[in-house]
């Protein structure tokens, strides 16, 4: 796979549609050519302590940010029909579908590929686990700011370039 968009969402609470940040890395010809990051005012707009503990974002971080539909219009323009790649794609696809539903938007059925599943096939039991940081390190990428949506999307893109 030479052309794709690696994507990662962070959520504000247990609601999958409560996306509060998105990171996207565009890969063409097997090379990173562009990236995008944005905070998002989530819906519903509250934060669980557990989520904040993971990514560090809270109500004050996003209260003045744009809502999902405005941010997604920019993402869609950058992605331009490329397939999405995510580490644990079921989560990110679920977030995207739930955010579309929360705003009454028609979900267009984006194509998703999962680097976690690919890593399990590629590495098998050679790795202690198939978490993003572990797999990224095995592919030669040092994931420094884990749970920042752009950093995670960058790690995912690197994994996909290596093993997909």
C-alpha distance (Angstrom), angle and dihedral (degrees) to the residues before:
residue distance angle dihedral
X1 . . .
X2 3.79 . .
X3 3.82 102.9 .
X4 3.80 122.2 49.1
X5 3.79 146.0 114.9
X6 3.81 117.4 -114.3
X7 3.79 109.8 -149.2
X8 3.78 137.7 -172.7
X9 3.81 132.0 -179.4
X10 3.78 130.9 -164.2
X11 3.80 118.5 -157.0
X12 3.79 132.3 -146.1
X13 3.79 97.7 -143.6
X14 3.79 143.1 -11.3
X15 3.80 92.3 -62.6
X16 3.80 107.9 99.4
X17 3.79 90.7 -145.0
X18 3.81 93.0 57.4
X19 3.79 92.6 96.3
X20 3.80 110.2 169.8
X21 3.80 99.9 174.2
X22 3.78 139.3 16.3
X23 3.77 132.5 -164.0
X24 3.79 123.5 -167.9
X25 3.80 129.7 -176.9
X26 3.81 118.1 -167.8
X27 3.81 116.5 -146.9
X28 3.80 122.4 -169.9
X29 3.77 124.5 174.2
X30 3.80 88.9 0.0
X31 3.83 92.1 -60.1
X32 3.80 130.5 107.0
X33 3.81 106.0 -114.1
X34 3.81 104.5 165.7
X35 3.77 143.9 3.4
X36 3.78 138.0 -162.8
X37 3.80 134.6 -164.2
X38 3.76 131.1 179.4
X39 3.74 139.7 165.1
X40 3.81 113.5 -132.1
X41 3.81 131.1 -155.1
X42 3.81 98.2 -121.9
X43 3.77 128.9 -134.3
X44 2.97 114.1 -113.5
X45 3.80 88.3 35.1
X46 3.78 104.6 -142.4
X47 3.79 133.0 95.5
X48 3.79 129.1 -133.1
X49 3.80 113.5 -140.4
X50 3.81 89.5 -125.3
X51 3.82 93.6 57.6
X52 3.80 92.5 45.0
X53 3.80 88.8 50.3
X54 3.80 90.0 56.6
X55 3.81 101.8 45.8
X56 3.80 104.2 14.1
X57 3.81 95.5 -125.9
X58 3.79 121.1 130.0
X59 3.81 141.1 168.1
X60 3.81 92.3 -75.7
X61 3.82 90.5 52.2
X62 3.79 94.3 60.3
X63 3.81 109.2 17.6
X64 3.82 92.2 105.8
X65 3.82 96.7 37.2
X66 3.79 125.5 109.4
X67 3.81 120.7 -91.4
X68 3.79 122.5 -106.3
X69 3.85 98.8 -94.5
X70 3.82 92.2 57.6
X71 3.80 93.4 47.2
X72 3.80 93.2 43.3
X73 3.82 91.3 54.9
X74 3.82 87.8 61.2
X75 3.82 92.7 45.5
X76 3.78 91.9 49.5
X77 3.80 91.4 50.5
X78 3.83 90.5 53.1
X79 3.80 95.6 43.7
X80 3.79 95.0 48.6
X81 3.80 97.6 -170.4
X82 3.81 98.3 -43.6
X83 3.81 116.9 146.6
X84 3.79 115.6 -103.7
X85 3.79 124.9 -119.8
X86 3.80 121.6 -163.9
X87 3.78 137.2 166.4
X88 3.80 101.8 -114.6
X89 3.79 90.4 8.6
X90 3.81 92.3 -171.1
X91 3.82 88.8 69.6
X92 3.81 96.5 46.7
X93 3.81 93.7 42.3
X94 3.81 88.1 48.8
X95 3.80 90.8 51.1
X96 3.77 91.4 49.8
X97 3.80 93.9 47.7
X98 3.82 91.7 46.7
X99 3.81 92.6 48.6
X100 3.80 90.2 50.8
X101 3.82 89.0 50.2
X102 3.83 93.1 46.7
X103 3.80 89.4 58.7
X104 3.81 96.8 38.9
X105 3.80 91.6 -113.4
X106 3.81 122.3 150.5
X107 3.80 109.3 -111.8
X108 3.82 108.9 -133.6
X109 3.83 96.9 -153.4
X110 3.79 100.6 -110.6
X111 3.81 118.2 -154.6
X112 3.83 112.5 -111.2
X113 3.81 132.5 -170.3
X114 3.79 124.1 -169.4
X115 3.80 123.2 -135.3
X116 3.81 91.2 -169.5
X117 3.81 91.4 59.9
X118 3.81 90.0 42.7
X119 3.81 90.4 50.5
X120 3.81 91.6 52.0
X121 3.80 89.1 53.5
X122 3.80 94.6 42.6
X123 3.82 100.6 42.3
X124 3.80 102.8 22.4
X125 3.80 109.4 175.8
X126 3.81 94.3 -14.7
X127 3.82 88.7 97.5
X128 3.82 126.4 57.6
X129 3.83 89.0 -129.6
X130 3.78 138.9 -13.5
X131 3.80 98.2 -119.4
X132 3.79 117.0 141.8
X133 3.81 96.1 -104.2
X134 3.79 93.6 47.0
X135 3.79 94.6 48.7
X136 3.82 92.4 42.7
X137 3.82 90.0 53.6
X138 3.82 90.7 49.3
X139 3.82 87.1 54.0
X140 3.81 92.1 50.1
X141 3.82 98.2 -102.1
X142 3.81 121.7 127.2
X143 3.81 107.9 -145.1
X144 3.80 102.8 -156.0
X145 3.80 105.4 164.9
X146 3.80 101.2 41.2
X147 3.82 114.3 -172.1
X148 3.76 92.9 27.3
X149 3.81 99.5 118.5
X150 3.80 94.5 -134.4
X151 3.81 94.3 46.4
X152 3.79 90.1 49.9
X153 3.82 91.6 47.7
X154 3.82 89.4 50.5
X155 3.82 90.7 52.1
X156 3.79 90.5 47.5
X157 3.82 91.5 50.0
X158 3.79 90.8 51.3
X159 3.81 91.3 49.6
X160 3.80 91.3 48.6
X161 3.81 92.1 49.5
X162 3.81 89.3 52.4
X163 3.80 103.0 43.0
X164 3.81 111.3 15.8
